[in-house]
Amino acid sequence: MTVTDEQIQALAATAKPFSLALLHWGPERTMDGADAIELEHQRRMVSLRADGVIAILCPVLSDDVAGVAIMTVPAEEAAEIMAGDPCVRAGMIRVEVRPCLGFPGDALPV
């Protein structure tokens, strides 16, 4: 499919601000009690998704990257939210938050 300049411009005009949270495994990933802490992290992330704070949640199957979340709040607020994560507080995960643009209506295929 050939995409025209007009199609690119039309899509770009619909872009909205989001935040991208990149979660990386930290040095305490295997600390004593890590499984219980990770379960609380998962509960919190799924709750944030249910509340609409996380639009897309993608756990990553990797030894260095833990996951990616596209968040519906500004980057500063997203960083504050993620700073309260149980795995982040325990040093199991470190988070980078970046402002990004997304296209409302985009979704993962079923």
C-alpha positions in Angstrom: 0.0 0.0 0.0 1.3 3.4 -0.9 0.7 6.1 1.7 0.3 9.6 0.5 1.6 12.8 2.1 -2.0 13.8 2.7 -2.7 10.6 4.6 0.4 11.2 6.8 -0.6 14.8 7.5 -4.2 13.7 8.3 -3.0 11.1 10.7 -0.5 13.4 12.3 -3.3 15.9 12.9 -5.0 13.4 15.2 -2.0 12.8 17.4 -2.6 13.2 21.2 -0.1 13.3 24.0 0.6 10.2 26.1 3.5 8.9 28.2 5.6 5.9 27.5 6.9 4.0 30.6 9.8 1.7 29.9 10.3 -0.7 32.7 13.8 -2.3 33.1 14.7 -5.1 35.5 16.9 -3.8 38.3 19.6 -5.3 40.5 17.2 -6.6 43.1 15.0 -8.6 40.7 15.8 -11.9 42.5 15.8 -10.5 46.1 14.2 -12.5 48.9 10.4 -12.0 48.7 10.6 -10.9 45.0 7.6 -13.1 43.9 5.3 -11.4 46.4 6.5 -7.9 45.5 6.1 -8.7 41.8 2.5 -9.9 42.3 1.7 -6.6 44.0 3.3 -4.8 41.0 1.2 -6.8 38.6 -2.0 -6.1 40.7 -1.2 -2.3 40.6 -0.4 -2.3 36.9 -3.7 -4.1 36.0 -5.6 -1.7 38.3 -4.0 1.3 36.6 -5.1 -0.3 33.3 -8.6 -0.9 34.6 -8.8 2.8 35.7 -7.7 4.0 32.3 -4.3 5.4 33.5 -2.6 2.8 31.4 -4.0 2.5 27.9 -1.8 -0.3 26.7 0.2 -2.7 29.0 2.8 -5.0 27.5 4.9 -7.2 29.8 8.1 -8.0 27.9 9.6 -11.5 28.0 13.3 -10.5 28.4 16.1 -10.6 30.9 16.6 -6.8 30.8 13.3 -5.2 29.8 10.3 -5.9 32.2 7.6 -4.1 30.2 6.2 -1.2 28.4 3.1 0.9 29.3 1.5 3.6 27.4 -0.1 5.9 29.9 -2.8 8.5 29.4 -1.4 11.0 31.9 1.4 13.6 31.4 5.0 12.3 31.7 5.6 14.0 35.1 2.4 12.5 36.6 3.3 9.1 35.0 6.8 9.2 36.6 5.2 10.0 40.0 2.8 7.1 39.6 5.5 4.7 38.6 7.8 5.8 41.5 5.2 4.4 43.9 5.3 0.9 42.2 6.2 -1.9 44.6 8.9 -3.3 42.3 10.4 0.2 41.7 10.5 1.0 45.5 12.2 -2.4 46.1 14.9 -1.8 43.4 13.5 -4.7 41.3 12.5 -2.5 38.4 13.7 0.9 37.2 11.5 3.1 35.1 12.1 5.6 32.4 9.1 7.8 31.4 9.1 9.7 28.1 6.4 12.0 26.6 5.1 10.6 23.4 2.3 11.0 20.8 -0.3 8.4 19.9 -3.3 8.1 17.7 -6.6 7.6 19.5 -8.3 4.5 18.4 -5.1 2.5 17.7 -5.3 -0.8 19.5 -3.6 -4.2 19.6 -5.2 -6.8 17.3 -7.5 -9.2 18.9 
